[in-house]
């Protein structure tokens, strides 16, 4: 999933469960503990992942295994 595809979820918060399912995030996750990160670049076509604060150490930008993670939405 890329940044552009997430817009429909941000326009309608009731669709948050659908986003979680698509991204493999447990439905009982605390949204305040999650961040949406772009992989390698920050643009509309960037692939995204959702990480919890433990996985991201609450960093805005970090590298792991040669992949750059850039916080897109918290």
Buried (B, 14 or more C-beta within 10 A) or exposed (E): BEBEBBEEBEEEEEEBEEBBEEBEBEEEEEEEBBBBBBBEEBEEEBBBBBBBBEBBEBBEEBEEEEEBBBBBBB
